[in-house]
Structure formats: structure tokens, C-alpha cells
């Protein structure tokens, strides 16, 4: 028979072991995730507020991809800053798109109508883009260079029209000199 102290220690060790084994799974990449520094694979994007489009059709210009859901408060909060980014000073140099992970098209469309979205948004019903981009948390914004290579992944809501985001975008895409000449 184990003493209370031995039993307590054994339980604590089992909990620590279980937590240690679960940690890698919690940090694991999504199935098929494209890591930073690698090119995105081809995908057909299903249009929400516009036509379907191949992901490769965005090549030739740096691309900012925002993964969101209508039920996600931080996603909703940053959407306006993505619109301002898409139409601001960097607009001639980048493209900005959204990928909704919503299960229900009507909810995603309702949010887009409510937010007066003008940038192209697509629906990711089969989790293809969510997995490819590594969206384990929402929102996720992925910076992809003109050749289709993933340069940065930013988890969590950001002020995409602010100076910190601008510096990140300029640095990631090598835009600093080109933008300053405007």
C-alpha cells in the first residue's frame, strides 16, 4: 500500500508526464502546412464576395492572406485595418485577401456585408487553406512574396494599417525603397 505522500507524488508525476507528452501535439503543425520559406501549393479559392480564383493567379505581387471566421472577435476587430491596408499607400505594391473558415456561407457573407468588405474573400470549406497556412489559431495573417513563398506568419489580431505592420510588410517584401519613392 502506498503512503499518501507516495501516492500524491505518483499522481503528480503522471500528470507531468501526460502534459509533457501532450505539449508536442499542441505545438504540431497542421496537416500539409507550408513552413515559412517554402512556396504555397496551388489551390482553387472558392469566392465569397467574388468569383473563384486560383491561388497562383496572385503571383507576381506580394500577397497578404488573412484567415478569419465570423464568430472570432479578434478577427472581426482587425478586419477594418486590413481594408485600410488594401486601399492605403502600399496598395500598388501588395494584394490583400481573406480566407473564411466558417462552416456556414450565410454567416461569413453576413459578416462581410455588415463590415462593407471590398477586398476579395474566399471560403475554406475543406480546410485546405487553413491547413496549408497553419491556422491553428485565428486570426492568422500570412505574408507571401511575389513568387508564392511564405515569408511571415502572424497569429492574433493586429493593426494592419499601423506603422509596425507597415515595417513588417516592407521588410518581408523588400518594399522599403520602392514605397518611399512614391
Secondary structure, DSSP 8 states (H G I E B T S, - for coil): ---HHHHHHHHHHHHHHHHHHHHHHHH---TT---TTSB----EEEESSS--EEGGGGTTSEEEEEEE-TT-HHHHHHHHHHHHHHHSTTTTTEEEEEEE--S-HHHHHHHHHHHT--SEEEE-TTSHHHHHHT-SSSSEEEEE-TTSBEEEEEES---TTSHHHHHHHHHHHT-HHHHHT-
